[in-house]
Amino acid sequence: MRCMFCKKEVLNQDKSLGRPISLPRRGIAHSNCAEEDLIEKRIFGSIHITEISLDDLYELRELVKTEIDDRVKHNNEQAEQQE
């Protein structure tokens, strides 16, 4: 079986390309090759970042920043309560 990205044998002893993984409805690949593909296509989870409009991307950025700030604040409050 060959990696769908690099076309090298997946089930061999060389682990430098990562462990073999199955990508549902796509095929088999090395874990490192699949990760590089996701980074190149800018996919996070099931979100295709490149397909989001610029206005929605700005809104998403603000939502993420707000969520991070809230979680950091919550974690800091919990840490202070434990002291």
Backbone torsions as a table, in degrees:
resi	resn	phi	psi	omega
1	MET	NA	139.8	-176.5
2	ARG	-114.7	147.7	177.3
3	CYS	-64.3	133.5	-178.7
4	MET	-69.5	-12.9	-178.8
5	PHE	-101.2	-53.9	-175.3
6	CYS	-97.4	-10.8	178.6
7	LYS	68.4	9.7	177.2
8	LYS	-87.0	159.9	179.2
9	GLU	-59.9	131.9	-177.7
10	VAL	-87.4	-39.4	-175.4
11	LEU	-94.2	61.9	176.5
12	ASN	-121.9	178.9	-176.3
13	GLN	-78.7	-19.6	-177.9
14	ASP	-75.3	113.6	-178.1
15	LYS	-99.1	10.5	-177.4
16	SER	-65.8	-23.3	178.4
17	LEU	-94.7	3.0	178.9
18	GLY	99.1	174.4	-178.6
19	ARG	-78.4	153.9	177.1
20	PRO	-69.2	136.4	176.4
21	ILE	-134.8	154.8	177.0
22	SER	-104.1	128.5	177.3
23	LEU	-103.5	110.3	-175.8
24	PRO	-51.2	134.3	179.3
25	ARG	62.1	10.1	-179.8
26	ARG	-123.3	-51.6	-178.5
27	GLY	149.3	-158.5	-178.4
28	ILE	-112.8	148.4	-177.0
29	ALA	-156.1	166.6	168.3
30	HIS	-76.6	145.2	-179.1
31	SER	-60.3	-40.1	179.4
32	ASN	-65.4	-39.7	179.4
33	CYS	-64.6	-42.6	-180.0
34	ALA	-65.2	-40.2	179.2
35	GLU	-64.9	-43.0	177.9
36	GLU	-61.5	-38.0	178.6
37	ASP	-63.9	-43.0	178.9
38	LEU	-62.8	-41.5	179.6
39	ILE	-65.3	-43.7	-179.0
40	GLU	-63.2	-39.4	-179.3
41	LYS	-85.0	-5.3	-178.3
42	ARG	55.0	61.1	178.2
43	ILE	-112.7	130.6	176.3
44	PHE	-123.3	116.9	-173.7
45	GLY	61.8	-120.7	176.0
46	SER	-108.6	13.5	-178.3
47	ILE	-94.1	120.8	176.1
48	HIS	-90.3	97.0	-173.6
49	ILE	-55.8	-39.3	-177.0
50	THR	-68.1	-16.2	-179.3
51	GLU	-91.8	-4.0	-179.9
52	ILE	-84.9	134.0	178.7
53	SER	-64.1	157.7	-177.3
54	LEU	-60.4	-43.3	178.8
55	ASP	-60.9	-44.1	178.6
56	ASP	-67.1	-33.2	178.5
57	LEU	-65.9	-40.7	175.7
58	TYR	-63.2	-41.5	178.7
59	GLU	-64.6	-42.3	177.8
60	LEU	-60.9	-41.2	179.1
61	ARG	-60.0	-43.6	179.5
62	GLU	-65.5	-40.0	177.9
63	LEU	-63.3	-42.3	-179.6
64	VAL	-66.4	-43.8	178.9
65	LYS	-61.2	-41.7	178.7
66	THR	-63.6	-43.5	179.5
67	GLU	-62.7	-43.5	178.5
68	ILE	-61.8	-47.3	179.5
69	ASP	-58.6	-43.9	179.9
70	ASP	-63.4	-41.9	-179.3
71	ARG	-68.5	-41.0	178.4
72	VAL	-62.7	-44.7	179.0
73	LYS	-60.2	-45.3	-179.8
74	HIS	-63.0	-43.9	179.4
75	ASN	-64.3	-40.1	178.4
76	ASN	-65.1	-40.4	177.9
77	GLU	-63.6	-41.1	179.0
78	GLN	-65.5	-40.5	179.6
79	ALA	-64.5	-38.6	179.0
80	GLU	-67.8	-36.0	179.0
81	GLN	-68.3	-28.2	-178.6
82	GLN	-80.8	-13.7	-178.6
83	GLU	-80.1	NA	NA
